[in-house]
């Protein structure tokens, strides 16, 4: 089989896994003749600030265009004026180092319920495609949200298990990521990042790229921010993966998908959360704000 065709099939499968494991497909509100189909790649939305990660399929093939920018308009469908635009924003390419194109925008929902997301997708030589998706904003999601206190989990560290091969499925684990429990990090009263992922058994194929981003940020912000990696499955990882047996911290944090990354301030309050694939370009500005004790705002592109 032609390698290009094989790779396209692999990417399609990866995005399909992302949709089922890390999020869900969002159905258009009405019929559309657009050949581009957006897929919401997050599993839950909550009142307050949210990160909207999207995949794009064109004729069944994931798009991976770094120059593409998506206009976003939000509508509150459960209110008296469902056609009134509540907010506008832009989703930009965040696929660097990931196995598929990912487009990320930010939105703040002021209440739970049904919301409409209208995407304006540029088409070369044509007018933009307009596609609407329905978003269900939960009153209370499973995972902790921005503004919640971090949960003081007792995740496994080298103090309890010196063999890193039994702590992490990362084939090249960095010992510095396994020095602290989340409870330790909260007690230290220092900003920290905690990443829940399984590089060796990731169903969305983004855990290993995420781990590279985490290590790079750790090296840059060493001394200013603490970094923790929590493996999703207990050792032996393969058996736990087959049985879908997860570590206690995953249960305590209410995490039903993986990976997740949380940025926590010196007071132990979650300032940002990222579900699924992350990139250095998206996280580095947030880490600079976290290290400086400043509120975290979406990156400006």
N, C-alpha and C positions, 0 to 999 in steps of 0.2 A: 504494500500500500504506500502511496506517496506520503512522505513525511509531513508535508504541509497539511494534507487532508487528515492524517492521523492526529496531528497536534490540534487541529480545529475540533476534532471529535473529543479529544481529551479536555480541552477548555470548556466545551459545551457541557460535558459531564460534570466538571468541577463547579460550574456555575449552577447546574441543577442541584448538586449537593449543597451548595451554599444556600440556595433558596429553601431546601427542605430542612437543613440542619441548623442554619444560623438565622433564618428569617422565614419569610413567606412570600409567595407571589401575590401581588396586589392587582385585582381585576379592574379594568377600566370601567368607569361608571356608565358609559354608553358605547355603542358600536363605533369603531374607528377603522379607517382604511389604512392607517399608518402601518408600514412594514417594520417599524421599530417598536418593540414592546419593552417597557420598563418593568423591572422587578425589584420590589422592596426587599432589601437584604438585611433587615433587622427584625427581631422577633416581637418586640414590644415598644410601645410609645407611651409617654406619660405627660401629664401637665407639667409645664415648665420647659426648659431648654432641651432640645433633642437633636441628635445627629442622625440625619437621613442618608443612609447608604443605599445606592441603587446600582443594579446591573442593567445593561441594555442588550436586548436580543434583536438582531435583524435577520429575518428569514431563518430563525433558529440558531444563528451564530452570534456569540457574544461580541459586542463592539469593544475595541481597545484603542480609542482615539484620544491621545493626550491633549489635543487642541479643542476638544468638544466641551462646551459649557451649556448647561441646561438652565433655562429660566424657570423659576418656581413661583407659583401663586397659591395661597392657601385660602380655603373657604370653610366656614363652620356650617356643616350641613344640617345639624340638629337645632340651629337657631332660627329666628324669624326671618332672616335675610340670607338664605343659603347661597345666593349668587353674589354676595358682597365680598370683595377681596379683603381678607383680614391681615395679610402680610405678603411681602414679596422677597425673594432671595435668589441665590444662584447656587447650583451644584457644579463643582469642578472635578477634574480628573484626580483620583487618588489611587492609581493602580501601579505606582512605581514599586517594582520588586514583587508584586503580587502575580498570581498565575492568570489573572483575567482583569479586564477593565472594571474599575469601580469609580462611581461618581458620588461625591459627598456634598451635601448641603446642610445647613443648620436652620432649625425652626423652633419657635417657642409657641406652645399651645397654652392658652389661658384657661382651658377647662377640658374635662374629659368628654367623650362622645365621638360622633362621626364627623370627620373632617375630609374635605376634598383637596387633593393636591393636583394642580394643573402644571404639567411640564411642557415647556416650549423647547422642542428639539430641532436645532438648525439642520437644514438639508441643503447641500450645495446646489445652487442654481434654482432652488425652489423656495416657496414660503415655508416657514418652520412648521413642523408637525405639532399639534396640540393634543396632548393625551391627558385624561383625568383618571386619577386613582382614588379609591376610597381608603382612608386611614382611620383605624379605630384606636382612639387614645384612651387608655385604661385609667380608671380612677386610681388604682394602686397596682403597679406592675409587680412582678415577682422579684426582679433584681433591684438592689438599692439604687436610688436616683440621686441626682445632683442635689446637695443640701442635706442628705441623710448622713448620719455618723457611720464611719466604717465599722464593720463588725470585728471584734477582737479575736480572730481565729488563731488557733494553735497549729498552723501548718508545719509540715516536717522541715527541719533544718539540719545542717551538718552536725549540730550539737547532739541530735538524737541519732542520726544515721550518717556516719562519715563517708559512706560509699555513695557518691553522686549518681551512679548508675541505678541506684535503688530509690533515688529521690525524684529524678527527672528522666523523661524519655528523650530529651535533647541529646543527640549523638555527640555534641561538643558542649557540655554544660559549663557555665561560668560559676565557679564556687561563690563568687560575691553575691549571686542572686539567691543564695540559700542560707544566708547568715541570720536572718531575722524572721520571726513570726510576725503576722499582722499585728498581734497584740503588742509585741516588742516595738514595732514601728510607731504605733499610736502612743505608747508610753514615752518614746524618745522625743516626742513633740517636735518633729522635723517632717517636712513634706516628704511624701513617698508615693511610689508607683507600685501597684500590685497587679500582676498579669496572671490570669487563669488561662492556661493553654496546655496543649499536649502535642508537642512537636512531632512525636513519633506516630501518633494515632489520630491526627486531626481530620475530622470529617469534612472540613471546609477547605483544606489545603492551604490555609493562610497562617497556621500557628508557627511554622518554621520561619517564614518571612517576618512575622511579628517578632519572633525571638531575636532576630538579627537587629531589628530596629531597637528593641529593648536594650540589647548589649551596647549598641552605639550610643544611645542616650545616656546609659549608665556611665560610660567612660567620659562623656562630655560633662555630666553634672555630678560627678563623684565629689562627695564632701558637702554638696548642697542639698541633694535629694537622695533618699534611700530607695532601693529597687528590690522587689521581691517577685520571684516566679513561683507560682503554685501549680504543680502538675495536676491535671484533671483526674487521673486514675491512680489508685495505689498500686505499689509493686506486688506481684508481677503484672506489669502494665498490660500485656497482651491478654491475659486471662480476665483482668478487670474490665478491659475494653469490651471483650466478648460478652461479659455478663452485665455491662453497663453499670458497673459498681464504681461510684465516684468518691473522691476524698471528702471528709466531713466539711471542709471549708466551702466546697462547691454547694453543698446542701444548705449550710448556714447562710450563704450569700444568695440563695434562691436562684442559682444559675442553671438554667435548663439547656443552654446552648454553649458552645465554645468556639473561639476564644472571647474573653472579655478583658478589658484593661481599664483600671480606675486610677485617677489622679486624686490624691488626698492631701489636704493642707496640714499645717503644723498643729491645728486644733482637732485633727482626726475627722474632718468633714469632707465628704466627697465633692470635688469641684468639677469633675468631668468624668464621663464614662464612654467607652468605645466598645461596641459589639462588632466582632468580625475583624476584617483586615485593617491594619493601620500602616501608615507610612511615616518616614522621618519628617517629610515636609509638613505633614499635618500636625504631628505631635511636638516637634521641636519648639514652635512658638508657644504652645501651651505649657511646656516644661519651663521655659524661660519665665513665664508669668507665675507659675507655681513656685519656682525657686525664689522669686522676688517677693512672694507673699501678696501678689496682685490677683484680682478676679480674672478668671480664664475666659477669654472671648474667642469666638471663632476666628481662624486665620483669615487674613485679607489677601486675596489674590488679584 
